Amino acid sequence: MAAMTDIKETKNKIYPCVPTRELVVFPNMVMHFDVGRNTSVKAVKTAMNTGTLVFLVPQKDANVERPTRQDLCTVGTLARVKQIIKTPGGAYRCLVEGKQKAKLVELYSGEHYYEALVRNVPNYSKEKLDDAELGAVMRELKKTFVEYAELMPRMPQELYTQIDTAPDGISLFEATAFNLMLQFRDKQILNEISTVGEKLTMLLTILTREVKIMALEQKIHERVQEAMDESQREYYIREQIKALQEELGEKAPLTEIYDKQELAELLGKVAEAGLSGEAQEKLSKELSKLKGMPASSQEGQVIRNYVDTVLELPWSRRSEDNKDLKLAEKILEEDHYGMKRVKERILENLAVMQMTGTPKGQIICLYGPPGVGKTSVGKSIARATGRKYVRVSLGGVKDESDIRGHRKTYVASMPGRIMTAMIQAGTNNPVMLLDEIDKMSNDFRGDPASAMLEVLDPEQNVAFRDHFIELAYDLSEVLFITTANSLDTIAPPLLDRMEVIELPSYTREEKFNIAKLHLIPKQLEKHGLKASQLKITDDAVYALIDSYTREAGVRKLERHIAALCRKADRQILEDGKKRITVKNSNITDFLGHKKYLDDGVSKKDEAGLVNGLAWTSVGGVIMPLEVLVMDGKGKIELTGSLGEVMKESAKIAVSLARSLAAKYGIDPSFYEKKDLHIHAPEGAVPKDGPSAGVTMTTALISALSGIKVRHDVAMTGEITLRGKVLPIGGLREKTMAAYKAGITTVIIPKENKGDLDDVDDTVKLAMNFVFAETIQDVLDAALVTPKGRRKSDMPFELVKKPVKRARKSDI
Ligand code: ADP
């Protein structure tokens, strides 16, 4: 027997020594480990090369780099080094087989490695327990191992069998101690203990302790499983503390316990709150849980918060509807200028509501650019109906729980926005404005749109369930109004439920009237000013509209008026002024430089410069297009952030110019000999869309022929290769921009003639319209008539109205 020879050979001898860190090698155990320290590498190499054993002895503290005798445990194991491999990382991995338990007598720090004088001790001393006792310990250990294995994931089946069938104490000890992930200290103790009986008893103690700890961990884990949400870290920790406290037998201090009287008061409130049957039952149940519970306890707080929130909800409180439609109309008129269509639709809806007695299924969606009064119309509807008003902002809502709340098990749980709004309203029939419903988006936390659908669907909203409230709540009496800047991003099923009312952008005149009739009086009052103290002249109002703001609505306009009021307040207080007048001539003193000067429209006819019309998010704008022709090789350069569609329009324009070359005296080989540069000023603003087709062609023909383009003409229209003019969108906004810029003639596609109904009356009155069917119609109207050509030569009839030029001060 090799082991026996080793014992004899190694008695009181010196061996190369490797101090190990948190590593115990038992006799008879084969294992590998990495050796890091140079001295240790040398020790194992020497042992391997010389065929001696190496003494493996654990350090008491793994962090000590150069241990001395005191830093090492006394008991270690002599081992045979069977293999040393250098790992790719540069460390040495060696395979050892534990041979003999030994005690460290002396440690020498040799030239290359540690050496240890050791005395061997028997691997297993003489057994003190009798067979029956040993048998009992073995049986108990096997049983405990099964419990341990159940809590330990991925325990290999062979180990079960090995342990279960271990025939004697030593096999059982070795199967268990060699294979389980035990703590270092435990292993060292197991190695130090001398008899099998003692070793098995110690193992039993260790396993029993581990089983207890793991069971506790699992219990805690299960308890807090639900609260693993990231935002619930605090709750997680509290739960752990609570679970540990309970385990230690510590209870929360028994002060401030809910007493009978307090509970009775709460029950009284429940009875009075006009709750649904379900709600009453649920609250009573929750309150009964509070009995005897410390008020400061976690659970107590959660329950109390829940009960209070449910009681705050308006279960049966409601406001009386205003039944007088005439009065409603008066209020709507009072609050907002214009908006004829909107007001009519609202009054119709109110009438239906009165006839049917419920707002069910009538969901208005106010759709339009920012600042056109969507939110404030919502408020006005509340005033007109005599209902309470609440606004729920949906911009940026990504998570379903924003709408529907968090389950109340979370410490920071709250109801969702809908229920919070109901609490805020205090009545169960408010006007609820769901602002920016188009800005809701989906992410991994669920789909808020489908929760919203439940809120708005009359079939489902009679029993809306918030995750926090956990009770059916009737939302059917709520008058929902939604607002949106764009319809494309609203989930189609949601859009289906709503009746879309468009609030288009305002014309210059509308803005002026809104400022005079609403914004200025409102801001004066807000700033404590009387009309006599601050006068903003009409031309100053126009200056605000034209030179300080460029917007579809009136939000910035209102902000600038507020700025004027603030300045006035200060001047009155600081300089003792009695009366301040803001005029166009002194407005820069108040607001600084004008931001937007004119629209960049040329004041004289030029060749290669055409006024196009574009439609942007802030309304219509004049988009001048310049073309320059130079000698070259037929290159086309496009600048000014023109999009792909515009680039294609440019190519069509070149082909059309070639086909019309003869007619306009253009050199037919220009596309080979000339370079063209097409540019749309304000280069930083991206521009795209097909409606610049006619503009591009006109500019090109003008530049190539040298025939000037009328500076008072603007145009819009898509063009085909055959020169046909196709219809475009945004006519109202585009013509408005043309009018503002002092243009007198607008060329539009013939097919858009029907859309003239949408165009503002002021614009229609002041403007000549040319309805173009082909590019020829456009060129005839836009190019300056060559001298000597009579009007009747022109292919269409240009009916000239006496043009009322839009001067900025005459409206
Ligand atoms: P939106 O919700 O469409 O972005 P707001 O409701 O916030 O616009 O409107 C901005 C401001 O302009 C509000 O103070 C609003 O009262 C005012 N306003 C907008 N349109 C009108 C109007 N037609 N008459 C009176 N005030 C208006």
Boltz pocket constraint, residues with backbone or C-beta under 6 A from the ligand:
constraints:
  - pocket:
      binder: B
      contacts: [[A, 335], [A, 336], [A, 337], [A, 338], [A, 339], [A, 368], [A, 369], [A, 370], [A, 371], [A, 372], [A, 373], [A, 374], [A, 375], [A, 376], [A, 377], [A, 483], [A, 514], [A, 518], [A, 519], [A, 553], [A, 554], [A, 555], [A, 558]]
      max_distance: 6.0
